[in-house]
C-alpha cells in the first residue's frame, strides 16, 4: 500500500508570481531559463542547469547562502524547505508572498551564488 498523497492539500503553484519574478530578474540582467524541479515551476541558470528559485504554492523558495540566507530566514513566515519530515534542504528558504518585494533581490543573490 502506498503512502497517502498530500499534494491535494497544497495550493496550486502561483505561476503569476513566477512571471513577475522572471520579469524583474530579466530587467536586472540576471540570466535564467524556466524549468521544473520537484514538480514545481522554477528558474535555473542556463547551461549549468542549476536551480536557484522555484514556486511552491503561493511562496517562492530560493537557494541562498551567507547574508542573503540569514536575511531571508529572518523574515516573518519564512522557513527552511523540508520536502519530507526531517529532511531539510538547508540552503533553500521558502519566502511567503508577504515579502514579494524582496523576491527579486533574493533571486539575484541566489543566481549569483551558483
N, CA, C and O atoms as a GROMACS GRO file, in nm:
protein
  456
    1UNK      N    1   0.084  -0.118   0.000
    1UNK     CA    2   0.000   0.000   0.000
    1UNK      C    3   0.089   0.124   0.000
    1UNK      O    4   0.184   0.133   0.077
    2UNK      N    5   0.058   0.219  -0.085
    2UNK     CA    6   0.141   0.339  -0.095
    2UNK      C    7   0.099   0.442   0.009
    2UNK      O    8  -0.012   0.438   0.062
    3UNK      N    9   0.190   0.533   0.036
    3UNK     CA   10   0.163   0.641   0.132
    3UNK      C   11   0.058   0.735   0.075
    3UNK      O   12   0.049   0.752  -0.047
    4UNK      N   13  -0.022   0.797   0.161
    4UNK     CA   14  -0.122   0.892   0.111
    4UNK      C   15  -0.056   1.010   0.043
    4UNK      O   16   0.052   1.055   0.083
    5UNK      N   17  -0.121   1.060  -0.059
    5UNK     CA   18  -0.069   1.174  -0.135
    5UNK      C   19  -0.126   1.302  -0.077
    5UNK      O   20  -0.247   1.324  -0.082
    6UNK      N   21  -0.039   1.387  -0.020
    6UNK     CA   22  -0.087   1.511   0.041
    6UNK      C   23  -0.085   1.628  -0.055
    6UNK      O   24  -0.115   1.741  -0.015
    7UNK      N   25  -0.052   1.605  -0.182
    7UNK     CA   26  -0.045   1.716  -0.278
    7UNK      C   27  -0.180   1.782  -0.299
    7UNK      O   28  -0.185   1.900  -0.334
    8UNK      N   29  -0.288   1.710  -0.279
    8UNK     CA   30  -0.421   1.768  -0.297
    8UNK      C   31  -0.448   1.879  -0.196
    8UNK      O   32  -0.530   1.967  -0.220
    9UNK      N   33  -0.377   1.875  -0.082
    9UNK     CA   34  -0.395   1.977   0.022
    9UNK      C   35  -0.316   2.104  -0.007
    9UNK      O   36  -0.340   2.208   0.056
   10UNK      N   37  -0.222   2.098  -0.098
   10UNK     CA   38  -0.136   2.213  -0.127
   10UNK      C   39  -0.205   2.306  -0.226
   10UNK      O   40  -0.279   2.261  -0.314
   11UNK      N   41  -0.182   2.438  -0.211
   11UNK     CA   42  -0.239   2.530  -0.310
   11UNK      C   43  -0.168   2.513  -0.444
   11UNK      O   44  -0.053   2.469  -0.450
   12UNK      N   45  -0.237   2.549  -0.551
   12UNK     CA   46  -0.177   2.544  -0.684
   12UNK      C   47  -0.057   2.637  -0.689
   12UNK      O   48  -0.053   2.738  -0.619
   13UNK      N   49   0.040   2.603  -0.772
   13UNK     CA   50   0.158   2.689  -0.786
   13UNK      C   51   0.118   2.821  -0.849
   13UNK      O   52   0.045   2.824  -0.948
   14UNK      N   53   0.167   2.929  -0.792
   14UNK     CA   54   0.134   3.064  -0.838
   14UNK      C   55   0.224   3.102  -0.955
   14UNK      O   56   0.330   3.160  -0.937
   15UNK      N   57   0.180   3.067  -1.075
   15UNK     CA   58   0.260   3.095  -1.194
   15UNK      C   59   0.274   3.245  -1.219
   15UNK      O   60   0.374   3.289  -1.276
   16UNK      N   61   0.175   3.323  -1.178
   16UNK     CA   62   0.184   3.469  -1.194
   16UNK      C   63   0.300   3.524  -1.111
   16UNK      O   64   0.369   3.616  -1.155
   17UNK      N   65   0.321   3.468  -0.992
   17UNK     CA   66   0.434   3.512  -0.909
   17UNK      C   67   0.566   3.483  -0.978
   17UNK      O   68   0.658   3.564  -0.976
   18UNK      N   69   0.574   3.366  -1.041
   18UNK     CA   70   0.697   3.331  -1.113
   18UNK      C   71   0.716   3.423  -1.233
   18UNK      O   72   0.828   3.463  -1.263
   19UNK      N   73   0.607   3.458  -1.302
   19UNK     CA   74   0.616   3.550  -1.416
   19UNK      C   75   0.670   3.686  -1.373
   19UNK      O   76   0.757   3.742  -1.439
   20UNK      N   77   0.618   3.738  -1.262
   20UNK     CA   78   0.664   3.869  -1.212
   20UNK      C   79   0.810   3.861  -1.172
   20UNK      O   80   0.889   3.949  -1.206
   21UNK      N   81   0.847   3.756  -1.099
   21UNK     CA   82   0.987   3.739  -1.059
   21UNK      C   83   1.076   3.730  -1.182
   21UNK      O   84   1.182   3.794  -1.188
   22UNK      N   85   1.036   3.651  -1.281
   22UNK     CA   86   1.115   3.636  -1.403
   22UNK      C   87   1.131   3.770  -1.475
   22UNK      O   88   1.240   3.802  -1.522
   23UNK      N   89   1.024   3.848  -1.484
   23UNK     CA   90   1.032   3.980  -1.547
   23UNK      C   91   1.128   4.071  -1.472
   23UNK      O   92   1.209   4.140  -1.533
   24UNK      N   93   1.118   4.070  -1.339
   24UNK     CA   94   1.207   4.154  -1.257
   24UNK      C   95   1.353   4.113  -1.276
   24UNK      O   96   1.440   4.198  -1.293
   25UNK      N   97   1.380   3.983  -1.272
   25UNK     CA   98   1.517   3.935  -1.287
   25UNK      C   99   1.572   3.964  -1.426
   25UNK      O  100   1.689   4.000  -1.441
   26UNK      N  101   1.488   3.948  -1.528
   26UNK     CA  102   1.532   3.980  -1.665
   26UNK      C  103   1.569   4.128  -1.674
   26UNK      O  104   1.668   4.163  -1.739
   27UNK      N  105   1.490   4.213  -1.611
   27UNK     CA  106   1.518   4.356  -1.610
   27UNK      C  107   1.647   4.391  -1.537
   27UNK      O  108   1.709   4.494  -1.564
   28UNK      N  109   1.688   4.304  -1.445
   28UNK     CA  110   1.812   4.323  -1.369
   28UNK      C  111   1.931   4.259  -1.441
   28UNK      O  112   2.045   4.269  -1.395
   29UNK      N  113   1.905   4.193  -1.554
   29UNK     CA  114   2.011   4.127  -1.629
   29UNK      C  115   2.053   3.992  -1.574
   29UNK      O  116   2.160   3.941  -1.608
   30UNK      N  117   1.970   3.932  -1.490
   30UNK     CA  118   2.001   3.801  -1.433
   30UNK      C  119   1.968   3.693  -1.537
   30UNK      O  120   1.855   3.687  -1.585
   31UNK      N  121   2.066   3.609  -1.573
   31UNK     CA  122   2.039   3.504  -1.672
   31UNK      C  123   1.964   3.387  -1.610
   31UNK      O  124   1.996   3.344  -1.499
   32UNK      N  125   1.865   3.335  -1.681
   32UNK     CA  126   1.790   3.220  -1.632
   32UNK      C  127   1.714   3.156  -1.746
   32UNK      O  128   1.698   3.213  -1.853
   33UNK      N  129   1.668   3.035  -1.720
   33UNK     CA  130   1.571   2.969  -1.805
   33UNK      C  131   1.469   2.904  -1.714
   33UNK      O  132   1.498   2.874  -1.598
   34UNK      N  133   1.350   2.882  -1.767
   34UNK     CA  134   1.243   2.820  -1.688
   34UNK      C  135   1.247   2.669  -1.704
   34UNK      O  136   1.278   2.616  -1.812
   35UNK      N  137   1.217   2.601  -1.595
   35UNK     CA  138   1.207   2.456  -1.599
   35UNK      C  139   1.130   2.411  -1.476
   35UNK      O  140   1.065   2.493  -1.410
   36UNK      N  141   1.136   2.282  -1.443
   36UNK     CA  142   1.066   2.230  -1.326
   36UNK      C  143   1.163   2.156  -1.236
   36UNK      O  144   1.254   2.087  -1.283
   37UNK      N  145   1.141   2.170  -1.105
   37UNK     CA  146   1.218   2.098  -1.004
   37UNK      C  147   1.120   2.052  -0.898
   37UNK      O  148   1.039   2.132  -0.849
   38UNK      N  149   1.124   1.927  -0.860
   38UNK     CA  150   1.031   1.870  -0.762
   38UNK      C  151   0.886   1.890  -0.805
   38UNK      O  152   0.797   1.902  -0.721
   39UNK      N  153   0.862   1.893  -0.936
   39UNK     CA  154   0.727   1.914  -0.986
   39UNK      C  155   0.678   2.057  -0.974
   39UNK      O  156   0.561   2.085  -0.996
   40UNK      N  157   0.769   2.148  -0.941
   40UNK     CA  158   0.735   2.289  -0.924
   40UNK      C  159   0.803   2.371  -1.033
   40UNK      O  160   0.919   2.345  -1.066
   41UNK      N  161   0.734   2.470  -1.089
   41UNK     CA  162   0.798   2.557  -1.188
   41UNK      C  163   0.905   2.643  -1.121
   41UNK      O  164   0.887   2.692  -1.010
   42UNK      N  165   1.016   2.660  -1.192
   42UNK     CA  166   1.123   2.738  -1.132
   42UNK      C  167   1.215   2.799  -1.235
   42UNK      O  168   1.192   2.793  -1.356
   43UNK      N  169   1.322   2.859  -1.183
   43UNK     CA  170   1.422   2.926  -1.264
   43UNK      C  171   1.557   2.863  -1.237
   43UNK      O  172   1.593   2.836  -1.122
   44UNK      N  173   1.632   2.841  -1.344
   44UNK     CA  174   1.765   2.786  -1.329
   44UNK      C  175   1.861   2.860  -1.421
   44UNK      O  176   1.820   2.927  -1.515
   45UNK      N  177   1.988   2.846  -1.391
   45UNK     CA  178   2.090   2.910  -1.473
   45UNK      C  179   2.102   2.835  -1.606
   45UNK      O  180   2.109   2.712  -1.608
   46UNK      N  181   2.105   2.909  -1.716
   46UNK     CA  182   2.123   2.843  -1.846
   46UNK      C  183   2.258   2.772  -1.852
   46UNK      O  184   2.356   2.818  -1.793
   47UNK      N  185   2.263   2.663  -1.922
   47UNK     CA  186   2.389   2.590  -1.938
   47UNK      C  187   2.416   2.496  -1.824
   47UNK      O  188   2.415   2.374  -1.842
   48UNK      N  189   2.441   2.550  -1.706
   48UNK     CA  190   2.467   2.466  -1.589
   48UNK      C  191   2.343   2.391  -1.544
   48UNK      O  192   2.352   2.279  -1.493
   49UNK      N  193   2.228   2.453  -1.564
   49UNK     CA  194   2.105   2.389  -1.525
   49UNK      C  195   2.077   2.386  -1.377
   49UNK      O  196   1.985   2.316  -1.334
   50UNK      N  197   2.153   2.459  -1.297
   50UNK     CA  198   2.130   2.460  -1.152
   50UNK      C  199   2.016   2.555  -1.118
   50UNK      O  200   2.013   2.670  -1.164
   51UNK      N  201   1.923   2.507  -1.038
   51UNK     CA  202   1.809   2.589  -0.997
   51UNK      C  203   1.849   2.684  -0.886
   51UNK      O  204   1.932   2.653  -0.800
   52UNK      N  205   1.789   2.803  -0.889
   52UNK     CA  206   1.810   2.899  -0.782
   52UNK      C  207   1.680   2.952  -0.725
   52UNK      O  208   1.681   3.014  -0.619
   53UNK      N  209   1.568   2.929  -0.791
   53UNK     CA  210   1.437   2.974  -0.740
   53UNK      C  211   1.328   2.884  -0.796
   53UNK      O  212   1.336   2.839  -0.910
   54UNK      N  213   1.228   2.858  -0.716
   54UNK     CA  214   1.113   2.781  -0.761
   54UNK      C  215   0.990   2.820  -0.682
   54UNK      O  216   0.998   2.863  -0.567
   55UNK      N  217   0.875   2.806  -0.746
   55UNK     CA  218   0.748   2.840  -0.683
   55UNK      C  219   0.695   2.716  -0.612
   55UNK      O  220   0.697   2.606  -0.667
   56UNK      N  221   0.649   2.735  -0.491
   56UNK     CA  222   0.590   2.628  -0.411
   56UNK      C  223   0.458   2.680  -0.357
   56UNK      O  224   0.454   2.748  -0.254
   57UNK      N  225   0.350   2.648  -0.426
   57UNK     CA  226   0.220   2.704  -0.389
   57UNK      C  227   0.220   2.853  -0.417
   57UNK      O  228   0.243   2.895  -0.531
   58UNK      N  229   0.195   2.933  -0.315
   58UNK     CA  230   0.197   3.079  -0.329
   58UNK      C  231   0.332   3.139  -0.290
   58UNK      O  232   0.356   3.258  -0.310
   59UNK      N  233   0.421   3.056  -0.236
   59UNK     CA  234   0.552   3.101  -0.191
   59UNK      C  235   0.655   3.083  -0.302
   59UNK      O  236   0.632   3.012  -0.399
   60UNK      N  237   0.769   3.150  -0.286
   60UNK     CA  238   0.883   3.126  -0.373
   60UNK      C  239   0.998   3.085  -0.283
   60UNK      O  240   1.021   3.146  -0.178
   61UNK      N  241   1.070   2.982  -0.324
   61UNK     CA  242   1.187   2.942  -0.245
   61UNK      C  243   1.313   2.965  -0.326
   61UNK      O  244   1.316   2.950  -0.448
   62UNK      N  245   1.417   3.002  -0.252
   62UNK     CA  246   1.544   3.041  -0.312
   62UNK      C  247   1.657   2.961  -0.249
   62UNK      O  248   1.654   2.932  -0.129
   63UNK      N  249   1.757   2.926  -0.330
   63UNK     CA  250   1.877   2.860  -0.279
   63UNK      C  251   1.976   2.970  -0.244
   63UNK      O  252   2.038   3.030  -0.332
   64UNK      N  253   1.991   2.994  -0.114
   64UNK     CA  254   2.067   3.110  -0.068
   64UNK      C  255   2.186   3.070   0.018
   64UNK      O  256   2.190   2.961   0.075
   65UNK      N  257   2.281   3.162   0.026
   65UNK     CA  258   2.400   3.145   0.110
   65UNK      C  259   2.426   3.274   0.186
   65UNK      O  260   2.373   3.380   0.151
   66UNK      N  261   2.506   3.265   0.289
   66UNK     CA  262   2.556   3.381   0.360
   66UNK      C  263   2.452   3.476   0.414
   66UNK      O  264   2.350   3.434   0.470
   67UNK      N  265   2.478   3.606   0.394
   67UNK     CA  266   2.390   3.710   0.448
   67UNK      C  267   2.249   3.702   0.390
   67UNK      O  268   2.151   3.723   0.462
   68UNK      N  269   2.237   3.672   0.261
   68UNK     CA  270   2.105   3.662   0.199
   68UNK      C  271   2.024   3.549   0.262
   68UNK      O  272   1.903   3.564   0.283
   69UNK      N  273   2.089   3.438   0.293
   69UNK     CA  274   2.023   3.325   0.360
   69UNK      C  275   1.970   3.370   0.495
   69UNK      O  276   1.855   3.344   0.529
   70UNK      N  277   2.054   3.436   0.573
   70UNK     CA  278   2.014   3.481   0.707
   70UNK      C  279   1.902   3.584   0.699
   70UNK      O  280   1.808   3.579   0.778
   71UNK      N  281   1.911   3.676   0.604
   71UNK     CA  282   1.807   3.779   0.589
   71UNK      C  283   1.673   3.717   0.552
   71UNK      O  284   1.570   3.753   0.608
   72UNK      N  285   1.675   3.624   0.458
   72UNK     CA  286   1.550   3.560   0.415
   72UNK      C  287   1.490   3.479   0.529
   72UNK      O  288   1.369   3.486   0.553
   73UNK      N  289   1.572   3.403   0.598
   73UNK     CA  290   1.523   3.319   0.706
   73UNK      C  291   1.467   3.401   0.822
   73UNK      O  292   1.380   3.353   0.896
   74UNK      N  293   1.515   3.523   0.839
   74UNK     CA  294   1.467   3.609   0.947
   74UNK      C  295   1.330   3.672   0.918
   74UNK      O  296   1.268   3.728   1.008
   75UNK      N  297   1.284   3.664   0.794
   75UNK     CA  298   1.155   3.723   0.759
   75UNK      C  299   1.041   3.644   0.822
   75UNK      O  300   1.046   3.522   0.831
   76UNK      N  301   0.938   3.715   0.864
   76UNK     CA  302   0.822   3.650   0.924
   76UNK      C  303   0.758   3.553   0.825
   76UNK      O  304   0.726   3.591   0.712
   77UNK      N  305   0.741   3.430   0.867
   77UNK     CA  306   0.678   3.329   0.783
   77UNK      C  307   0.773   3.251   0.695
   77UNK      O  308   0.735   3.149   0.638
   78UNK      N  309   0.898   3.297   0.683
   78UNK     CA  310   0.997   3.225   0.601
   78UNK      C  311   1.048   3.105   0.680
   78UNK      O  312   1.051   3.105   0.803
   79UNK      N  313   1.089   3.001   0.606
   79UNK     CA  314   1.140   2.881   0.673
   79UNK      C  315   1.224   2.800   0.576
   79UNK      O  316   1.219   2.820   0.454
   80UNK      N  317   1.302   2.709   0.632
   80UNK     CA  318   1.384   2.618   0.552
   80UNK      C  319   1.290   2.519   0.483
   80UNK      O  320   1.197   2.468   0.545
   81UNK      N  321   1.316   2.491   0.357
   81UNK     CA  322   1.236   2.395   0.281
   81UNK      C  323   1.259   2.255   0.336
   81UNK      O  324   1.372   2.212   0.356
   82UNK      N  325   1.149   2.186   0.359
   82UNK     CA  326   1.154   2.050   0.411
   82UNK      C  327   1.059   1.964   0.326
   82UNK      O  328   0.940   1.955   0.357
   83UNK      N  329   1.112   1.900   0.219
   83UNK     CA  330   1.025   1.825   0.130
   83UNK      C  331   0.959   1.704   0.196
   83UNK      O  332   0.850   1.662   0.157
   84UNK      N  333   1.027   1.649   0.296
   84UNK     CA  334   0.972   1.538   0.375
   84UNK      C  335   1.006   1.566   0.521
   84UNK      O  336   1.110   1.626   0.548
   85UNK      N  337   0.922   1.524   0.614
   85UNK     CA  338   0.953   1.546   0.756
   85UNK      C  339   1.093   1.498   0.792
   85UNK      O  340   1.129   1.383   0.766
   86UNK      N  341   1.170   1.586   0.853
   86UNK     CA  342   1.305   1.553   0.895
   86UNK      C  343   1.410   1.560   0.785
   86UNK      O  344   1.526   1.528   0.809
   87UNK      N  345   1.372   1.602   0.665
   87UNK     CA  346   1.465   1.608   0.551
   87UNK      C  347   1.477   1.751   0.501
   87UNK      O  348   1.430   1.784   0.392
   88UNK      N  349   1.540   1.835   0.579
   88UNK     CA  350   1.555   1.975   0.540
   88UNK      C  351   1.657   1.991   0.429
   88UNK      O  352   1.760   1.923   0.425
   89UNK      N  353   1.627   2.082   0.338
   89UNK     CA  354   1.723   2.126   0.237
   89UNK      C  355   1.766   2.266   0.284
   89UNK      O  356   1.705   2.366   0.246
   90UNK      N  357   1.869   2.269   0.365
   90UNK     CA  358   1.903   2.387   0.446
   90UNK      C  359   1.937   2.512   0.367
   90UNK      O  360   1.922   2.622   0.420
   91UNK      N  361   1.982   2.500   0.244
   91UNK     CA  362   2.012   2.619   0.165
   91UNK      C  363   1.886   2.682   0.106
   91UNK      O  364   1.887   2.800   0.071
   92UNK      N  365   1.779   2.605   0.095
   92UNK     CA  366   1.657   2.652   0.031
   92UNK      C  367   1.564   2.715   0.134
   92UNK      O  368   1.519   2.648   0.227
   93UNK      N  369   1.536   2.845   0.116
   93UNK     CA  370   1.449   2.919   0.207
   93UNK      C  371   1.319   2.952   0.136
   93UNK      O  372   1.320   3.009   0.026
   94UNK      N  373   1.207   2.916   0.198
   94UNK     CA  374   1.074   2.944   0.145
   94UNK      C  375   1.032   3.082   0.195
   94UNK      O  376   1.025   3.105   0.316
   95UNK      N  377   1.005   3.173   0.102
   95UNK     CA  378   0.970   3.311   0.136
   95UNK      C  379   0.825   3.336   0.094
   95UNK      O  380   0.791   3.324  -0.024
   96UNK      N  381   0.738   3.369   0.191
   96UNK     CA  382   0.596   3.388   0.160
   96UNK      C  383   0.569   3.516   0.080
   96UNK      O  384   0.654   3.605   0.075
   97UNK      N  385   0.451   3.525   0.018
   97UNK     CA  386   0.417   3.640  -0.066
   97UNK      C  387   0.410   3.773   0.009
   97UNK      O  388   0.412   3.878  -0.055
   98UNK      N  389   0.401   3.770   0.140
   98UNK     CA  390   0.404   3.895   0.216
   98UNK      C  391   0.536   3.970   0.193
   98UNK      O  392   0.544   4.091   0.216
   99UNK      N  393   0.637   3.898   0.148
   99UNK     CA  394   0.770   3.957   0.125
   99UNK      C  395   0.806   3.955  -0.024
   99UNK      O  396   0.924   3.951  -0.059
  100UNK      N  397   0.706   3.957  -0.110
  100UNK     CA  398   0.729   3.950  -0.255
  100UNK      C  399   0.820   4.063  -0.304
  100UNK      O  400   0.891   4.047  -0.403
  101UNK      N  401   0.818   4.176  -0.236
  101UNK     CA  402   0.904   4.288  -0.276
  101UNK      C  403   1.053   4.253  -0.262
  101UNK      O  404   1.138   4.321  -0.319
  102UNK      N  405   1.084   4.149  -0.185
  102UNK     CA  406   1.223   4.106  -0.166
  102UNK      C  407   1.263   3.993  -0.261
  102UNK      O  408   1.381   3.960  -0.273
  103UNK      N  409   1.164   3.932  -0.330
  103UNK     CA  410   1.193   3.818  -0.417
  103UNK      C  411   1.298   3.848  -0.524
  103UNK      O  412   1.387   3.766  -0.542
  104UNK      N  413   1.293   3.962  -0.595
  104UNK     CA  414   1.397   3.987  -0.696
  104UNK      C  415   1.538   3.994  -0.635
  104UNK      O  416   1.634   3.942  -0.693
  105UNK      N  417   1.549   4.056  -0.520
  105UNK     CA  418   1.678   4.065  -0.451
  105UNK      C  419   1.730   3.925  -0.418
  105UNK      O  420   1.847   3.895  -0.442
  106UNK      N  421   1.644   3.841  -0.362
  106UNK     CA  422   1.686   3.705  -0.327
  106UNK      C  423   1.714   3.621  -0.452
  106UNK      O  424   1.805   3.539  -0.452
  107UNK      N  425   1.636   3.642  -0.557
  107UNK     CA  426   1.660   3.570  -0.681
  107UNK      C  427   1.795   3.604  -0.741
  107UNK      O  428   1.868   3.514  -0.783
  108UNK      N  429   1.829   3.731  -0.743
  108UNK     CA  430   1.958   3.774  -0.797
  108UNK      C  431   2.073   3.720  -0.712
  108UNK      O  432   2.174   3.675  -0.766
  109UNK      N  433   2.056   3.724  -0.581
  109UNK     CA  434   2.159   3.672  -0.490
  109UNK      C  435   2.177   3.521  -0.508
  109UNK      O  436   2.289   3.471  -0.511
  110UNK      N  437   2.065   3.450  -0.520
  110UNK     CA  438   2.071   3.305  -0.537
  110UNK      C  439   2.140   3.267  -0.668
  110UNK      O  440   2.223   3.176  -0.670
  111UNK      N  441   2.106   3.336  -0.775
  111UNK     CA  442   2.167   3.306  -0.905
  111UNK      C  443   2.317   3.334  -0.903
  111UNK      O  444   2.395   3.256  -0.956
  112UNK      N  445   2.356   3.445  -0.842
  112UNK     CA  446   2.498   3.481  -0.842
  112UNK      C  447   2.582   3.388  -0.754
  112UNK      O  448   2.703   3.380  -0.771
  113UNK      N  449   2.518   3.318  -0.661
  113UNK     CA  450   2.590   3.227  -0.572
  113UNK      C  451   2.614   3.090  -0.634
  113UNK      O  452   2.686   3.008  -0.576
  114UNK      N  453   2.554   3.063  -0.749
  114UNK     CA  454   2.573   2.930  -0.812
  114UNK      C  455   2.714   2.913  -0.864
  114UNK      O  456   2.746   2.808  -0.920
   0.00000   0.00000   0.00000
